[in-house]
């Protein structure tokens, strides 16, 4: 596959992920600062299993990552801290740009 075709496929896949309003809401929460799952859950009012599913989709799409501390996810009990992936840049306030 040509390099430009692969980039187009990657872009299409990311747009499919972003087509869900819950995943967009999660990204919007993480633009300002990293958040624990429980904190996001309290704001969004979702079942924890549903939020975990959306976070998994966002992780697989390389849009969010677990914050790491000494090679292990930062945990507060069972709450993992998430942030935007390093490849995702915030531009013009709340716009996302994939680098």
C-alpha positions, -999 to 999 in steps of 0.1 A, spaced: 0 0 0 13 35 -8 23 56 21 -4 83 12 -30 55 10 -21 43 45 -23 78 59 -58 81 44 -69 48 59 -55 59 93 -73 92 91 -106 75 82 -103 51 111 -96 80 135 -126 99 122 -148 68 128 -136 68 164 -143 105 168 -178 102 153 -190 91 188 -201 120 209 -190 102 242 -155 98 229 -154 134 218 -166 144 253 -138 123 268 -112 141 246 -126 175 255 -122 166 292 -86 156 287 -76 187 267 -72 208 299 -55 182 320 -51 144 328 -81 129 346 -88 97 365 -116 74 352 -137 82 383 -134 119 377 -145 115 340 -173 92 350 -187 117 376 -187 144 349 -201 123 321 -225 102 341 -217 69 324 -215 34 336 -179 27 344 -178 -3 321 -191 19 292 -165 46 299 -138 20 301 -149 7 267 -147 42 251 -112 47 267 -101 14 252 -112 25 218 -94 58 222 -62 40 234 -63 16 204 -66 46 181 -36 63 199 -56 93 209 -52 88 247 -27 71 269 -25 61 305 -1 84 324 30 65 334 51 67 365 80 44 369 68 21 340 35 14 356 1 32 351 -5 59 377 -32 44 399 -53 57 428 -69 25 439 -84 12 407 -85 46 391 -61 50 362 -50 85 351 -55 93 314 -42 121 292 -41 129 255 -15 110 236 17 129 229 9 127 191 -23 147 197 -17 185 198 -42 210 210 -44 241 188 -65 272 189 -80 265 223 -99 232 218 -90 220 184 -70 187 181 -43 181 156 -26 148 149 11 152 144 
